[in-house]
Amino acid sequence: MNIRPTPYDHPDAVKLEDAVQAEYAVRYGDEGDATPLDAGMFVPPRGLYLLAYHPEGHPLATGGWRTQDANDQGYADGDAELKRMYVIPEARGLGLARRILAALEADARAAGRTRMVLETGTAQPEAIALYTSSGYVPCAKFGHYREYENSRCYAKSLV
């Protein structure tokens, strides 16, 4: 598997964005994640977006981080926010999410970020298991879904 930086608006990234939104819609019974995102948020050194590719060239997984600092949505100075971690169903169980997560953490650390934060939901138990087994601990809620009952927020120190 080849993991490489890819713009958030690249056609392969858009394809996986559509797939993850469709999965969110099924799991949560809504229109998917409404958090405002744009390609500029994932441009180094203020973020990074990664895609994992099959040796034959089709995209299998994605994930990114974007810079956050203290604001009225509950972020803290030095935060890097994890976004759009997703593995297509056919590629689950291959360790791609863990590899992408480690690469994103290393990149955010190298960019001077001090804490990785993420928001997920109760309908994604496998995501919660990945994050908690990777050293993430529950933290105060932040972000677009901070007032939703089924929202769960986690953080991990990068220092």
Backbone torsions as a table, in degrees:
resi	resn	phi	psi	omega
1	MET	NA	139.4	-178.5
2	ASN	-112.5	119.3	177.2
3	ILE	-106.4	125.8	-177.2
4	ARG	-145.0	150.7	175.1
5	PRO	-61.4	137.1	-178.7
6	THR	-145.3	137.6	177.3
7	PRO	-59.4	144.1	-179.7
8	TYR	-60.1	-26.2	-179.6
9	ASP	-99.5	10.8	174.8
10	HIS	-63.6	145.1	-178.5
11	PRO	-53.6	-36.8	177.9
12	ASP	-68.6	-37.4	177.1
13	ALA	-66.5	-41.2	177.9
14	VAL	-62.7	-40.5	177.9
15	LYS	-58.3	-46.5	179.6
16	LEU	-73.3	-31.8	174.1
17	GLU	-60.1	-44.8	178.1
18	ASP	-61.9	-39.7	-179.7
19	ALA	-66.9	-43.9	-179.4
20	VAL	-68.3	-37.2	177.8
21	GLN	-63.4	-39.8	177.6
22	ALA	-63.8	-39.1	178.2
23	GLU	-67.1	-42.8	176.3
24	TYR	-58.3	-42.6	-178.5
25	ALA	-60.4	-41.9	178.5
26	VAL	-68.0	-47.0	-176.3
27	ARG	-66.3	-37.1	-174.4
28	TYR	-107.2	-5.2	178.2
29	GLY	66.7	35.4	-179.5
30	ASP	-139.0	-156.0	-177.0
31	GLU	-93.2	6.3	-177.5
32	GLY	101.2	-170.5	-177.1
33	ASP	-78.1	120.6	-177.6
34	ALA	-95.8	8.9	178.4
35	THR	-59.3	125.7	179.7
36	PRO	-66.4	124.5	177.8
37	LEU	-135.3	149.1	171.1
38	ASP	-146.1	162.0	-173.8
39	ALA	-57.9	-33.3	-178.8
40	GLY	-63.6	-21.1	-179.6
41	MET	-71.7	-18.1	-174.2
42	PHE	-110.8	20.8	-179.6
43	VAL	-92.5	124.7	178.5
44	PRO	-57.8	146.7	5.2
45	PRO	-92.4	11.9	-176.7
46	ARG	-96.3	8.3	178.8
47	GLY	170.4	178.0	178.6
48	LEU	-160.6	142.1	175.7
49	TYR	-124.6	129.7	-177.2
50	LEU	-119.1	145.4	170.1
51	LEU	-125.2	141.0	172.4
52	ALA	-102.1	132.1	-178.0
53	TYR	-115.8	143.4	170.4
54	HIS	-68.7	151.3	177.5
55	PRO	-54.4	-26.0	177.8
56	GLU	-80.9	-4.2	172.0
57	GLY	104.9	-3.6	-179.8
58	HIS	-93.2	146.5	-176.0
59	PRO	-73.1	139.9	-177.3
60	LEU	-116.8	-32.6	-172.7
61	ALA	-155.1	160.8	-176.6
62	THR	-149.4	161.2	173.8
63	GLY	-179.5	153.6	179.6
64	GLY	-151.5	168.5	170.5
65	TRP	-134.9	152.4	177.2
66	ARG	-137.0	150.2	179.9
67	THR	-68.2	137.5	170.2
68	GLN	-135.5	147.7	172.6
69	ASP	-135.5	173.4	-175.1
70	ALA	-50.6	130.3	177.5
71	ASN	-158.5	-177.3	-175.1
72	ASP	-76.1	0.9	176.2
73	GLN	-99.1	7.6	173.0
74	GLY	95.4	6.6	177.1
75	TYR	-78.1	161.4	177.7
76	ALA	-116.3	156.1	175.1
77	ASP	-55.4	136.1	178.4
78	GLY	91.1	-1.1	-178.6
79	ASP	-72.1	144.6	167.1
80	ALA	-119.3	125.3	-177.6
81	GLU	-101.7	125.6	177.2
82	LEU	-76.7	133.6	-179.8
83	LYS	-138.3	148.2	169.1
84	ARG	55.6	40.4	170.3
85	MET	-69.4	123.7	-178.0
86	TYR	-158.5	137.9	174.6
87	VAL	-126.6	130.9	179.4
88	ILE	-61.4	149.1	-175.9
89	PRO	-52.4	-39.4	-177.3
90	GLU	-67.6	-17.3	-176.9
91	ALA	-109.2	5.8	-180.0
92	ARG	-70.4	147.0	-179.8
93	GLY	89.4	2.7	-179.6
94	LEU	-96.9	-1.1	179.9
95	GLY	84.9	10.2	-177.9
96	LEU	-64.9	-42.7	-179.1
97	ALA	-61.5	-42.1	179.6
98	ARG	-64.6	-39.5	178.7
99	ARG	-67.1	-43.1	178.3
100	ILE	-64.9	-44.0	179.7
101	LEU	-58.4	-46.7	-179.9
102	ALA	-62.1	-41.4	179.6
103	ALA	-65.6	-40.0	179.5
104	LEU	-67.6	-41.2	177.6
105	GLU	-61.3	-45.5	-179.5
106	ALA	-62.4	-41.4	-179.7
107	ASP	-67.0	-43.0	179.1
108	ALA	-63.9	-40.2	177.3
109	ARG	-61.5	-46.1	179.9
110	ALA	-63.6	-27.5	178.2
111	ALA	-82.7	0.6	177.2
112	GLY	91.6	6.0	177.1
113	ARG	-73.3	145.8	-173.8
114	THR	-109.4	-13.3	-179.1
115	ARG	-149.5	133.4	173.2
116	MET	-97.3	130.8	179.1
117	VAL	-125.2	156.0	178.1
118	LEU	-154.2	155.8	174.1
119	GLU	-124.4	133.4	174.6
120	THR	-138.0	-170.3	-177.9
121	GLY	-135.5	166.2	-176.7
122	THR	-65.3	-18.9	178.4
123	ALA	-83.7	8.2	178.7
124	GLN	-125.0	63.5	-176.2
125	PRO	-62.1	-31.2	179.3
126	GLU	-69.3	-32.1	175.5
127	ALA	-67.9	-45.2	178.4
128	ILE	-59.7	-41.7	178.7
129	ALA	-63.3	-42.2	177.9
130	LEU	-59.8	-49.6	-175.1
131	TYR	-67.6	-44.9	-178.8
132	THR	-66.5	-35.4	178.0
133	SER	-73.9	-12.3	178.4
134	SER	-101.1	11.0	174.6
135	GLY	96.9	7.1	178.0
136	TYR	-82.0	141.9	179.6
137	VAL	-124.9	151.1	178.1
138	PRO	-56.6	145.2	178.8
139	CYS	-140.6	174.5	177.2
140	ALA	-58.7	141.5	-178.1
141	LYS	-67.6	148.1	-178.9
142	PHE	-147.9	172.1	169.5
143	GLY	80.4	-169.4	-173.0
144	HIS	-58.6	-36.2	-174.6
145	TYR	-105.8	20.1	-174.7
146	ARG	-60.7	-21.7	-178.5
147	GLU	-101.2	5.3	179.0
148	TYR	-86.3	135.9	-177.1
149	GLU	-62.5	-37.5	-176.4
150	ASN	-87.4	5.4	176.9
151	SER	-79.5	140.5	175.5
152	ARG	-131.5	131.8	-179.8
153	CYS	-115.9	141.7	-177.4
154	TYR	-134.7	157.5	179.3
155	ALA	-145.4	155.0	176.3
156	LYS	-144.1	131.2	177.2
157	SER	-67.7	140.1	176.3
158	LEU	-105.3	6.0	179.3
159	VAL	-105.3	NA	NA
